Amino acid sequence: MGAHAKSLAIVRQADGRVTTLVRLDVPDQWGPPPGCVAVPDDELPAGWQFAPDAGPVPPTITARQARLWLVRHGINLAGVDAAIASIPDAVTRESVRIEWEYGAEVHRDSQWLATLGPALGLDAATLDTAFREAAGL
């Protein structure tokens, strides 16, 4: 089996967003990265959209930037307080509350954000987007 040119869309399976659209010379046995499917670009289903590389995720944003981003995306601060209050483990809940209320910065790789994000309905990809967007606020 030889290599031949293919124009492929690499698609995240969870949300149908095209993450990469490239023309490649690939062997017939080539497969996409884990969690993705390769679809010829002329066979993309309706509704799937191209999502170009958004660039690097800032490692840190200010607490102000984080709060502005949340409010601008329909998550009010009372909702954040409610999400914190819903954390079952008392030590984790109070640690997250301290970070949220008194931290001057939000670090993308922090454990407290990994706990609070899902409680607010924010998955890893959305948090990455939030950091990119909030950095400009």
N, C-alpha and C positions, 0 to 999 in steps of 0.2 A: 504494500500500500504506500503510495507516494504522497508527498505534500502537495497541496494545491491552494490557491488563493480562496479565502472565504471572507466575506464581510459579515462579522458577527456582532450581535449585541450581547453583552454579559449582563444578565438580569438577576437582581436579588429576588429570590423566590417569595419572600414574605410580603413584599408590597408591590411587586411588578414594576419597579422603577429601573430603568436602564442605567447602569452605572458606567458602562464603557461601550463604545461603538467603534470598532476598529476593523481594518482590513489586514488579515493575517495570512501568512503561508503556514499552515498547520498540518500535521499528520492527521490522517483520518481518525486515529485513536485519541487525539487530543481531547481533554475535557476541561470544563470551566472550574474556577476555584470553588471550594466548599461553600454550600449555601446559595449557589448561583446556578443558572442554566444558561446555555449558549443558544441563541436563536438567530437564524439568518435575519439581517436587518429588514429585508423585504417581507418577512413573515411576522413582524411584531403585531400582537393583538391590539385592537383599538383601545385607547385609554392608557396604554403604557407610554411613558414619557422619558425623554432623554434627560439624565441628570449629570451634567458635566462635573468633573472633579472640582470640589469646592475649595480646595486648598487645605493647608494644615489647620488643625484645631489649636487655638491658643491654649496654653496650659493653665492660664489663670485669667479671671476677669474680676472686676471689683464687685463688691456686694451691691452697690448702686446699679451697675450694669445688669446684674442678674435680676434684680427686682424690676427694673424697667422692662426687661425682655419678657418676664413672666406676665406683667400687667398688660403689655401690648399683645400678648398671645392668649388673653382671656383667663389667666390664672391669677386671681386676686390674692392678696397677702393673707386674708382670712382663710382661704383655701389651703395655703401653705401651712398655717398654724394648725388647721384641722388634720392635714396629712401627718404632721409631726405628732400630734396628739394620738393618732391612730397606730403609731409604732408600738407593738406589743411589749417589747423588752424595755423596762424602765431605764436602765443605764444607757442603752442605745438611744432611746427617745430623748433623754436629757442631754446627751452628748450632741445629738443633731440640733436640738433647740439652742444650745450654747453656740455652736458653729453658725447657725442661721442668724441668731440675734446679735452676736458680738463679733463675728469674723469680718475683717475688712476686705478679704478676698475669698473667692471661690476657686478651688483648685479642681480641674477636671478629673483628676485621678483620685480624689479624696473618697474615703470610705463613706463619710456621711452623705455625700452626694449620690453615691451608688445606692444608698438606702432611701433617700428622699425622692430621687428622680422617679422611680417606678410608682411610688405612692402618689405622685402627681400625674401619673400617666405618661411620663417621659422616658422613652427607651434610649439606648445608647446613641443611636443615630440622631435622634431628636436633640439630645444633650449636646452632641457635637455641633449640630446646626445652631443651637442656642448660643454656644460659646463663640462661634464665628460671627453671628449676628450681633450679639451683645458687645463684643469687643469694639464695635463701631459706635456704640451709644455714648 
